[in-house]
């Protein structure tokens, strides 16, 4: 957004996001200032497995394997399941961020029983999913069922067929 306040020179105020940290900040530039553009490439990869050496992803077409350290994966690891397709953002050859699909299907591995008579609408209970993530779901969800979870908010979206 360009602004020209009163008798001052015009400036451009932008909201930028630091790719390395994911944080946002408002920055002001003079209207004549030049900004260097960074070329970001996207690569779709399939999550294979995690071990003490990192998180391993595979390029589905070439079967090339890429290993990423936990610091890049820490915010999304509760959604990673085997064969999940993710998008890796790279600057040059360096991975800087991972984008998940908007929702994922995860299996419920631990679910407390709902209390009888607790059938008022919108009553939720916490369940543990196969990745260790805890989500609040309706009382009718049982152990072994798959649920759909929003990867942006961590909220329950509904039952899943997978």
N, C-alpha and C positions, 0 to 999 in steps of 0.2 A: 504494500500500500504506500503510495507516494503522498507525502504531506508537505505543505508549505505553511508553516505557522507564522502569521503576522509578518514582521519585517525580517525574519530569519531566512536562511537558505533552505531550499527543499531537501528532504531526506527520504530515504526508503526504509521502512521498518518491516522486517521479515521475521517470521518464526522459523528457526532452523532446528533440525534434529541432528545431533551428533551420532553418526552411524556406529562408532566404536562403543558408546555407552548407552545409546537409546534415549538419552535425555534431550529435552527441548529447551530452547532459550530464545528470547526476543533480542534481535540485533538491529542496530541502526547503521545505515550506510549513507554517505553523501550521494546525491543523485548522479555524480560523475565518477564514483568509485567503481572499479572493475572487480568482479568476483571470479575466482578460478573454479571451473567446473570439474567434477570428479566423474570419471567414467565407471559406472557400476555395471557388472555383468551378472546375470541370473543363471543359475544352473539347478535343474531339478534332479534331486538325488533320493535314493530310497534308504531309510534307516535299516541297518543290518543288526548291530549289537553294540553293547557297551562292555568294556572291561577296564582293568586298571591302567591301560595305556590310552584310554580315551573313548570317544564315541565314533563308531565306524559307519560310514555311509557309502553306498555304491551307486555309480552311474548306471542306470538300467540298460542303456544301449551298448556301452563298451565294457561293462563289468569292472571298470576302474574303481578302486577303493580309496576313499579319502578319510583320514582320521582327524577328528577335531578334539581339542582340549575342553575340559569341563567349563572353563570360564565363558566360552561362547555358547554353551548348551544349558547352563545352569537355570536360566529362566523358563526353559521350555521342556526340561527333561521329564516332567510329570505327565506329558502328553505323548512321549515317544514310545511307539510300539513297533515291533518287527514289521517290516515292509511298508511303513508309513512314508508317503512321498512328501518331501519338504523342498523348499526353494532356498538355496544358499546364495547370498549376495556377496560378490567378490569385488575388491578393488585390485586390479591386476590379477595375480594368482593368490592373493591373500583373502581368505574368507573373513567377513566382518559381521555378518548377521544371518540368522536363520528365520525364515518365514514359514509358519505352519498353515495348514488349511484352516478355514474358519471354524470347523468343528471336527471332532474325532469320535470314534466309537470305542469305548473301553468297557471291559468286563468287570462286573461287581464281584469282588472276592470276599468281602466281609460286610454283612448287613444285619443290624440288630432287628429283632422282631418289632413290628408296630404294636402299640398298646391297644387292646380291645376297647372299643368305645371312643377311640381317639380318631374319629372319622370326620371331624369338621374339615371343611374344604381348606386346601393349601397347607396342610400339616406336613412338615418335612422331617426327615431323619438323616443323620450323617451315614454315608457308606464309604468303604475303602475300595478303590479301583485297582486294577491289576498293576498299575504303575506306582501305587502308593498314595496317589492323590485322594484326598477326602472331599466329597461333594455332597451337598444336601439334595435329597431326592424325595418324591412322594412315598407314602407308606407302602404302596402296593409293589414297589420294586424289591425283588428278591435276589439272593446270592446266586450267581451264575448267569444272570441276565446281562445283556449289553445295553449301555446307555450312551446317548449322544451328549457330548460336553462342548461348550463354546470355548475355544482356545484363547479368546481375547479376554473373557471375563471369568472363566472357570465355572460358569453356571450350567446346571442341568438343562438340557433342551428337550429331552424326550427319550422314549425307548428307541433302541436301534435294532434293526433286523439282523445285524451281523454278530 
